[in-house]
Amino acid sequence: MELRNYMELVADEALGRMLVDREDVCKCEHCRKDALALVLNRLPAKYIVTDKGRIMTKIKETEVQFQADIIRELVKALEIIKKSPRHNLNV
């Protein structure tokens, strides 16, 4: 197993689910990556390298506060992206 930030996987999945219901936010790849970067910079990293670590982190994912933290940061990030999408900038 490779070194992975489990939070990246969880946040990306949650972002995908959230974007399904949002018609007011750009869903292009650039804006999606910008939103994910904003979220990951505000949440603690959860690095895993073993199956045991993956299982323990997956258990943590079921906690209400864990999910609430991700959703809160996703909502903030999507509002930032909505106000200032950077997909047409050459950055």
C-alpha positions as CSV (number, residue, x, y, z in Angstrom):
1,M,0.0,0.0,0.0
2,E,1.2,3.5,-0.8
3,L,1.3,6.5,1.4
4,R,-2.1,8.3,1.0
5,N,-3.9,11.2,2.6
6,Y,-7.2,9.5,3.4
7,M,-8.8,12.9,4.0
8,E,-8.2,13.6,0.2
9,L,-10.2,10.5,-0.7
10,V,-13.1,11.3,1.7
11,A,-13.3,15.0,0.8
12,D,-13.2,14.2,-3.0
13,E,-16.1,11.8,-2.6
14,A,-18.1,14.2,-0.5
15,L,-17.4,17.0,-3.0
16,G,-18.7,14.8,-5.8
17,R,-21.9,14.1,-3.9
18,M,-22.4,17.8,-3.0
19,L,-21.9,19.0,-6.6
20,V,-24.7,16.8,-7.9
21,D,-27.2,19.1,-6.0
22,R,-25.5,22.4,-6.8
23,E,-26.4,24.2,-10.0
24,D,-24.9,27.5,-8.9
25,V,-21.3,26.3,-8.8
26,C,-18.9,25.6,-11.7
27,K,-18.2,21.9,-11.9
28,C,-15.2,22.0,-14.3
29,E,-12.1,20.1,-13.3
30,H,-10.1,23.3,-12.4
31,C,-12.8,24.6,-10.1
32,R,-13.3,21.2,-8.6
33,K,-9.5,20.9,-7.8
34,D,-9.5,24.5,-6.4
35,A,-12.4,23.6,-4.0
36,L,-10.7,20.4,-3.0
37,A,-7.4,22.2,-2.3
38,L,-9.2,24.8,-0.2
39,V,-10.9,22.0,1.9
40,L,-7.7,20.0,2.3
41,N,-5.8,23.0,3.5
42,R,-8.3,23.5,6.3
43,L,-8.7,19.9,7.5
44,P,-6.2,17.8,9.3
45,A,-4.4,15.3,7.1
46,K,-5.1,11.6,7.8
47,Y,-2.1,9.7,6.3
48,I,-2.4,5.9,5.9
49,V,0.1,3.3,4.7
50,T,-1.4,0.0,6.0
51,D,-4.7,-1.8,5.7
52,K,-5.1,-1.4,9.5
53,G,-4.7,2.4,9.2
54,R,-7.2,2.4,6.4
55,I,-9.7,0.5,8.5
56,M,-9.2,2.7,11.6
57,T,-9.6,5.8,9.6
58,K,-12.7,4.4,7.8
59,I,-14.2,3.9,11.3
60,K,-13.4,7.5,12.2
61,E,-15.2,8.5,9.1
62,T,-18.5,7.3,10.5
63,E,-18.3,9.9,13.3
64,V,-20.8,12.8,13.0
65,Q,-18.2,15.5,13.8
66,F,-15.8,14.1,11.1
67,Q,-18.6,14.4,8.5
68,A,-19.7,17.8,9.7
69,D,-16.2,19.2,9.5
70,I,-15.8,18.1,5.9
71,I,-19.3,19.4,4.9
72,R,-18.6,22.7,6.6
73,E,-15.3,23.2,4.8
74,L,-16.8,22.1,1.4
75,V,-19.6,24.7,1.7
76,K,-17.1,27.4,2.5
77,A,-14.9,26.3,-0.4
78,L,-17.8,26.2,-2.9
79,E,-18.9,29.7,-1.9
80,I,-15.3,31.0,-2.6
81,I,-15.2,29.2,-6.0
82,K,-18.7,30.5,-6.9
83,K,-17.7,34.1,-6.2
84,S,-14.3,33.8,-8.0
85,P,-13.9,30.9,-10.4
86,R,-10.4,30.7,-11.7
87,H,-11.0,28.2,-14.6
88,N,-10.5,30.9,-17.3
89,L,-7.2,32.2,-15.7
90,N,-3.9,30.9,-16.9
91,V,-2.5,30.1,-13.5
